[in-house]
Amino acid sequence: MPPAITPDITPDLQTIETNGIRLRVALAGAGPLVVLIHGFPEGWYSWRHQIPALAAAGYRVAAPDVRGYGGSDKPHAIEAYALKTIAADIDGLIAALGADRAVVVGHDWGAPIAYGTASFHRERVRAVAGLSAPALGRGPMPSVQLFRNIYKDRFFYQLYF
């Protein structure tokens, strides 16, 4: 069987204001909206193979650089990177694109963002998918404290960052 051929669709890079910041977003296609959220340390470009395929299948695709990455704004305050805040960025992106609802897909660090968007902004999310990171729900304590208890003095990249 021959390999699948990805359509020659090049996304349009736009800057979209949402939740008090500017996100660089790769856009392609027309139809129901699908938002693709990248992982760590990546950017919209991680979705370069999926964007044309989804656009050719009849979807409008938006793949932002999450705040702090690529061509998007990089606020200095640590608090600006709370999951609830980043989920609000995605909610605002969906609204800014004129969609009532979207399918939200996240990979790696993008998966918790997708889950958070579906949790905090249910009215905006038609469906959610997480790749490479399960939806675990709230733990018995904040994740940072849990990781410190588990890893103690050993290196763990999430504690480092």
Buried (B, 14 or more C-beta within 10 A) or exposed (E): EEEEEEEEBEBEBBEBEBBEBBBBBBBBBEEBBBBBBBBBEBBBEBBBEBBBBBBBEEBBBBBBBBBBBBBBBEBEEEEBBEBEBBBBBBBBBBBBBEBEBBBBBBBBBBBBBBBBBBBBBEEBBBEBBBBEBEEEEEEEEEBEEEBBEEEEEEEEEEEEE
